[in-house]
Amino acid sequence: MEKFIIPSDDCLILKAFNETQSLREAAILLQCDPAGLTRRVQNISNEYGLIQKVNNRWKLTSEGRALVVWTESSIQSQKKTLSGKSTIRIASTMWFAEQVLIPNFTHLKNAFDQNINFSFSVPNKSFESVLIEGSVDFAIACHPPEGPEIEHKKICEEKWMIIAPASWNLKSNTPIAELKKRPFIRNSEMNTYLFIPEIGNFDQKEEIVFDNLIGIRSALKAGLGWSIVPKLLVKEYFNKEDLTEISYDLIMNDRRVCLWWLRNRQDSKKISPQINHWLKESCTE
């Protein structure tokens, strides 16, 4: 691990000499013994050449003055960091942030002190990776994590459903065999057999493949095909009569909305109950 070349205490000594006229005044400013300060200044002079004795007085060199400017800037930056608002960083999928988290953001904000900021992200790495590397504080996923270093809380069941465009004028009890005669909109990362085992017994007419659920929802609304999606993704479109649910008991495989955080992050663990409560309310239908 890289370290500071010059200790922070030595930087403060240089700053004190820049602000005073003598060693004694510098010692008073630093609240230290003049004799001990003399030894420390001599070491700084010998090791780094940042301060020199001129006409029996210690004077900063040009490099010493440049370091004082950096020291003053660093002190102000540190004050700003410590006095500023802290940020809770939450990672999720794009559709979940759009459909669940953002519409309920006000409730989350009200659950915390005013000195808290929030950031939402859709990482291009796995949720476990971004938690371990420290780029986010929490992740929201629809399954438990695999790594033991990630702690999690199961919030609620993630309900999935079969959806068809309302323009097809299908009945809710339309059989799968009938749906198989129409185009199917599939998520490229979803194993359809986990939801409908008998789907393999039919020859699918046509497949339209998307790598994200927002694309699937858009295709459903456009009447391009039927699909299997989370209820939270499309629930608002039933009131608009854009989509129709086809009744079917889907076989699920532990599909639950879960909140993840790094197990050794005590700060995250401390505030996780508030995030849990907000997430549970946000997912309530």
TAZI-V892131 format. One line per field, one symbol per residue. ss: DSSP state (A for helix, B for strand, O for the rest). phi: phi as a letter, one per 40 degrees, with the letter a starting at -180 (. if undefined). Layout:
ss: ???
phi: ???
This chain:
ss: OOOOOOOAAAAAAAAAAAAOOOAAAAAAAAOOOAAAAAAAAAAAAAAAOOBBBBOOBBBBOAAAAAAAAAAAAAAAAAAAAAAOOBBBBBBOOAAAAAAAAAAAAAAAAAOOOOOBBBBBBOOOOOAAAAAAAOOOOBBBBOOOOOOOOBBBBBBBBOOBBBBBBAAAOOOOOOOAAAAOOOOBBBBOOOOAAAOOAAAAAOOOOOBBBBOOAAAAAAAAAOOOOBBBBBAAAAOAAAAOOOBBBBOOOOOOOOOBBBBBBBOOOAAAAAAAAAAAAAAAAAAOO
phi: .cbccbdcccccccccccbbbaccccccccfbcdcccdcccccccccbgcabcbfgbcbcccccccccdcccccccccccccccccbcbbbacccccccbcccbcdcccccbcccbbbbbabccbccccccccgcbcbbbbbaccccccbcabccacccbacbbccccfccccdcddccccbcbcbcccbcccccbdccccbcccabbbbcaccccccccccgcibabaccccbdcccccgcbbcbcacccbbfcbcbbbacdccccccccddccdccccccccc
